[in-house]
Amino acid sequence: MLATLAPHLVNGIALGLLFALLALGFMLIVGLMETINLAHGSFFALGAYVALMIVAPPLPPETAADWLALPLAVRYGIALLLAPAIVGVFGMVLELALRRTYGKDPLYALLLTFGAAIVIEEAIRAIWGSRERVLPTPEALQGSVVIGELLFARYRFYAAGAAALAIGALWLFIERTSYGAKIKAGSYDSEMIRALGINLTQLRLGVFALGVALAALAGIVLAPIWGVRPQVGVDAVVPAFLIIVLGGVGSFWGAVAAGLLVGMVVGLTGAFAGDWAIVSMYILFIVVVTFRARGLAGKKSVLDV
């Protein structure tokens, strides 16, 4: 029985860690700005498309010959670093637009980010079309790995490792740097940040860029699993929001635990009842919140660990 479940558990862990990474980017924005970014899923999709443009640019072969002559592993590595940064710049543009909504009814920010999500999705359709695409991956990440008598997809191990590395780096950044300390302080009390002479405007700009860059990174790594299509952001933003609440608004590691739990539940359910795979995470959410309204590890501060 365990041998049958093992590949699905690995798939669930990889999916869960990527969900957690996406949710943590969402959480950063909610914590400092008290704004629910409904465009977060669209930035997730945009990251995959920007990476696709870098890895396999839609140019005539003679124009892109020198670039395409580079090994795929090199182009993929560059995309993995550059695409989140590019998406982060687009996030900064949205944050500049959001500034007029700070201190007003939260509905203004919700409507603005909802409109931004529509604009980004339609821009993707206009530039890349509506058909589903595939993000090429290096040969080293393709194929299967045999462990004992079990067969595992090599890419799932890479996806889990990349997400775990990014989550660990984010935790170190928040916990071990002065900028991270400012983010945590701002999530508690923005007025205190201003009183200390810290530029809250610049802090918000940087955090928003970081949050959407994490979404883009998750979109790139998840692209070979989910595919690349304009509406993929909708499939991503709902689990991200659910994981924040399920893990507890106020816990970094609560979000990671919730992401893993959701990923494993979806993975195992998909193995035995594929039609119920997505529904299963909503059932899990209802069960947990029924008995623990604040989630698994809810705390006052969004970034309190």
C-alpha positions as CSV (number, residue, x, y, z in Angstrom):
1,M,0.0,0.0,0.0
2,L,2.8,2.4,1.0
3,A,4.6,1.6,-2.3
4,T,1.5,2.6,-4.2
5,L,1.1,5.9,-2.2
6,A,4.7,7.0,-2.2
7,P,4.8,8.6,-5.7
8,H,1.6,10.4,-4.9
9,L,3.0,11.6,-1.6
10,V,6.0,13.0,-3.4
11,N,3.8,14.8,-5.9
12,G,1.7,16.2,-3.0
13,I,4.7,17.5,-1.1
14,A,6.1,19.2,-4.3
15,L,2.7,20.8,-5.0
16,G,2.2,21.7,-1.3
17,L,5.6,23.5,-1.1
18,L,4.8,25.5,-4.2
19,F,1.4,26.4,-2.9
20,A,3.1,27.5,0.3
21,L,5.6,29.7,-1.6
22,L,2.8,31.3,-3.5
23,A,0.8,31.9,-0.3
24,L,3.8,33.4,1.5
25,G,4.1,36.0,-1.2
26,F,0.4,36.7,-0.8
27,M,0.9,36.9,3.0
28,L,3.7,39.5,2.8
29,I,1.5,41.9,0.9
30,V,-1.5,41.3,3.2
31,G,0.6,41.7,6.3
32,L,2.3,45.0,5.5
33,M,-0.4,46.7,3.4
34,E,-3.6,45.1,4.8
35,T,-4.6,44.7,1.1
36,I,-5.8,41.5,-0.5
37,N,-4.1,41.4,-3.9
38,L,-6.6,39.7,-6.2
39,A,-4.0,40.0,-9.0
40,H,-1.6,37.7,-7.2
41,G,-2.6,34.7,-9.4
42,S,-2.2,36.8,-12.5
43,F,1.4,37.5,-11.5
44,F,1.9,33.8,-11.0
45,A,0.8,33.2,-14.6
46,L,2.9,36.2,-15.9
47,G,6.0,34.7,-14.3
48,A,5.5,31.5,-16.3
49,Y,5.0,33.4,-19.6
50,V,8.0,35.7,-19.1
51,A,10.1,32.6,-18.4
52,L,8.8,31.0,-21.5
53,M,9.7,34.1,-23.5
54,I,13.3,33.9,-22.1
55,V,13.8,30.2,-22.6
56,A,12.2,30.0,-26.0
57,P,11.7,33.6,-27.4
58,P,9.0,33.9,-30.1
59,L,11.4,35.3,-32.6
60,P,12.5,34.1,-36.1
61,P,15.3,31.4,-35.7
62,E,17.8,33.6,-37.5
63,T,17.1,36.5,-35.0
64,A,17.4,34.4,-31.9
65,A,20.1,32.0,-33.2
66,D,22.8,33.1,-30.8
67,W,20.5,33.0,-27.8
68,L,19.0,29.6,-28.7
69,A,22.6,28.3,-29.2
70,L,23.0,28.5,-25.4
71,P,22.3,25.2,-23.6
72,L,18.7,24.9,-22.4
73,A,19.9,24.5,-18.8
74,V,21.6,28.0,-19.0
75,R,18.5,29.7,-20.5
76,Y,16.3,28.0,-17.9
77,G,18.6,29.1,-15.1
78,I,18.6,32.7,-16.4
79,A,14.8,32.6,-16.7
80,L,14.5,31.3,-13.1
81,L,16.4,34.4,-11.9
82,L,15.3,37.1,-14.3
83,A,11.6,36.4,-14.8
84,P,10.7,36.9,-11.1
85,A,12.6,40.2,-11.1
86,I,10.8,41.4,-14.2
87,V,7.4,40.5,-12.7
88,G,8.5,42.3,-9.5
89,V,8.8,45.5,-11.6
90,F,5.3,45.0,-12.8
91,G,4.2,44.6,-9.2
92,M,5.8,47.9,-8.4
93,V,3.7,49.6,-11.0
94,L,0.6,48.1,-9.5
95,E,1.7,49.2,-6.0
96,L,2.1,52.8,-7.3
97,A,-1.5,52.7,-8.5
98,L,-2.6,51.2,-5.1
99,R,-1.2,54.2,-3.2
100,R,-4.3,56.2,-3.8
101,T,-6.4,53.5,-2.0
102,Y,-4.3,53.4,1.3
103,G,-6.3,54.6,4.2
104,K,-9.6,54.3,2.3
105,D,-12.3,51.7,2.2
106,P,-10.6,48.3,1.4
107,L,-13.1,47.8,-1.4
108,Y,-11.2,50.3,-3.5
109,A,-8.0,48.2,-3.3
110,L,-10.0,45.0,-4.0
111,L,-11.6,46.4,-7.1
112,L,-8.3,47.9,-8.3
113,T,-6.4,44.6,-8.0
114,F,-9.3,42.7,-9.5
115,G,-9.2,45.0,-12.5
116,A,-5.4,44.5,-12.7
117,A,-5.9,40.8,-12.7
118,I,-8.2,41.1,-15.7
119,V,-5.8,43.4,-17.5
120,I,-2.8,41.1,-17.0
121,E,-4.8,38.0,-18.2
122,E,-6.1,39.8,-21.3
123,A,-2.6,41.1,-22.0
124,I,-1.2,37.6,-21.8
125,R,-3.9,36.5,-24.3
126,A,-3.1,39.4,-26.6
127,I,0.7,38.7,-26.6
128,W,0.9,34.9,-26.4
129,G,-2.5,33.7,-27.4
130,S,-5.0,31.5,-25.6
131,R,-3.7,28.0,-26.3
132,E,-1.8,26.1,-23.6
133,R,2.0,26.1,-23.9
134,V,4.8,24.1,-22.4
135,L,7.8,25.5,-20.6
136,P,10.9,23.6,-21.8
137,T,13.0,22.2,-19.0
138,P,16.6,21.0,-19.0
139,E,17.1,17.3,-19.8
140,A,18.5,16.8,-16.3
141,L,15.1,17.5,-14.8
142,Q,13.2,15.2,-17.2
143,G,12.5,11.5,-17.0
144,S,12.1,9.3,-13.9
145,V,14.1,8.2,-10.9
146,V,14.0,4.6,-9.7
147,I,14.1,4.2,-5.9
148,G,13.9,0.5,-4.9
149,E,11.0,-0.8,-7.0
150,L,9.3,2.6,-7.2
151,L,9.3,5.0,-10.1
152,F,9.3,8.8,-9.3
153,A,9.2,11.8,-11.7
154,R,12.6,13.6,-11.4
155,Y,11.0,17.0,-11.9
156,R,8.8,16.5,-8.7
157,F,12.0,16.3,-6.6
158,Y,13.4,19.4,-8.3
159,A,10.1,21.3,-7.7
160,A,10.0,20.3,-4.0
161,G,13.7,21.2,-3.6
162,A,13.4,24.6,-5.4
163,A,10.3,25.6,-3.4
164,A,11.9,24.5,0.0
165,L,15.1,26.4,-0.8
166,A,13.0,29.6,-1.7
167,I,11.0,29.2,1.5
168,G,14.1,28.8,3.6
169,A,15.7,31.8,2.0
170,L,12.6,33.9,2.6
171,W,12.6,32.9,6.3
172,L,16.3,33.8,6.7
173,F,15.6,37.1,4.9
174,I,12.7,38.0,7.3
175,E,14.4,36.7,10.4
176,R,18.1,37.6,9.9
177,T,18.1,40.9,8.0
178,S,17.3,44.5,9.1
179,Y,15.0,44.8,6.1
180,G,13.1,41.7,7.3
181,A,12.8,43.2,10.8
182,K,11.3,46.3,9.2
183,I,8.7,44.2,7.4
184,K,7.8,42.4,10.6
185,A,7.5,45.6,12.5
186,G,5.4,47.1,9.7
187,S,3.0,44.2,9.9
188,Y,2.4,45.0,13.6
189,D,2.1,48.7,13.4
190,S,2.7,50.9,10.4
191,E,2.6,54.1,12.5
192,M,5.5,52.8,14.6
193,I,7.5,52.4,11.4
194,R,6.9,56.0,10.5
195,A,7.8,57.1,14.1
196,L,11.1,55.3,13.8
197,G,11.9,57.3,10.6
198,I,11.6,54.4,8.3
199,N,10.2,55.2,4.8
200,L,7.0,53.2,4.8
201,T,6.3,54.1,1.1
202,Q,9.6,52.5,-0.1
203,L,9.1,49.5,2.2
204,R,5.6,48.9,0.8
205,L,7.0,49.1,-2.7
206,G,9.8,46.6,-2.0
207,V,7.5,44.2,-0.2
208,F,4.9,44.2,-3.0
209,A,7.6,43.5,-5.5
210,L,9.0,40.7,-3.4
211,G,5.5,39.2,-2.9
212,V,4.7,39.1,-6.6
213,A,8.2,37.9,-7.5
214,L,7.6,34.9,-5.2
215,A,4.3,34.2,-7.0
216,A,6.2,34.4,-10.4
217,L,8.8,32.0,-9.1
218,A,6.1,29.5,-8.0
219,G,4.5,29.9,-11.5
220,I,7.8,29.1,-13.3
221,V,8.5,26.0,-11.2
222,L,4.9,24.8,-11.4
223,A,4.5,25.5,-15.1
224,P,5.7,22.1,-16.3
225,I,3.3,20.4,-13.9
226,W,0.2,22.6,-14.5
227,G,0.9,23.9,-18.0
228,V,1.1,27.5,-19.2
229,R,-2.2,29.1,-20.0
230,P,-3.7,32.6,-19.4
231,Q,-6.3,31.5,-16.8
232,V,-3.8,29.4,-14.7
233,G,-3.6,32.3,-12.2
234,V,-7.2,31.7,-11.2
235,D,-6.3,28.1,-10.3
236,A,-3.5,29.4,-8.2
237,V,-4.9,32.4,-6.2
238,V,-7.7,30.4,-4.6
239,P,-5.4,27.8,-2.9
240,A,-3.1,30.6,-1.8
241,F,-5.9,32.4,0.0
242,L,-7.2,29.2,1.4
243,I,-3.7,28.3,2.8
244,I,-3.2,31.6,4.5
245,V,-6.5,31.1,6.4
246,L,-6.0,27.4,7.0
247,G,-2.4,27.9,8.3
248,G,-3.5,30.9,10.4
249,V,-3.2,34.5,9.5
250,G,-0.1,35.3,11.5
251,S,2.1,32.3,11.1
252,F,4.9,31.8,8.5
253,W,5.3,28.1,9.3
254,G,1.6,27.7,9.7
255,A,1.3,28.6,6.0
256,V,4.0,26.1,5.1
257,A,2.3,23.4,7.1
258,A,-1.0,24.2,5.5
259,G,0.5,24.2,2.0
260,L,2.0,20.8,2.6
261,L,-1.3,19.5,4.0
262,V,-3.3,20.8,1.1
263,G,-0.8,19.4,-1.4
264,M,-0.8,16.0,0.1
265,V,-4.6,15.9,0.4
266,V,-5.0,17.0,-3.2
267,G,-2.3,14.5,-4.4
268,L,-3.7,11.5,-2.5
269,T,-7.3,12.3,-3.5
270,G,-6.3,12.7,-7.1
271,A,-4.7,9.2,-7.0
272,F,-8.0,7.5,-6.0
273,A,-10.7,9.9,-7.0
274,G,-9.4,12.4,-9.6
275,D,-12.7,14.3,-9.8
276,W,-12.5,15.1,-6.1
277,A,-8.9,16.3,-6.1
278,I,-9.7,20.1,-6.0
279,V,-12.8,19.6,-3.9
280,S,-10.8,17.8,-1.3
281,M,-8.9,21.0,-0.2
282,Y,-12.1,22.8,0.4
283,I,-13.4,19.9,2.5
284,L,-10.1,20.0,4.5
285,F,-10.5,23.8,4.9
286,I,-14.0,23.4,6.3
287,V,-13.0,20.6,8.7
288,V,-10.0,22.5,10.1
289,V,-11.7,25.9,10.4
290,T,-14.8,24.3,12.0
291,F,-12.7,23.1,15.0
292,R,-10.0,25.8,14.9
293,A,-11.4,29.1,13.5
294,R,-8.0,30.8,13.5
295,G,-6.4,28.1,11.5
296,L,-3.5,25.7,12.5
297,A,-1.3,28.4,14.0
298,G,-3.1,31.7,13.8
299,K,-1.3,34.7,15.4
300,K,-1.8,38.4,15.5
301,S,1.0,39.3,13.1
302,V,1.0,38.0,9.6
303,L,4.7,37.3,9.8
304,D,5.0,36.2,13.4
305,V,6.6,32.8,13.6
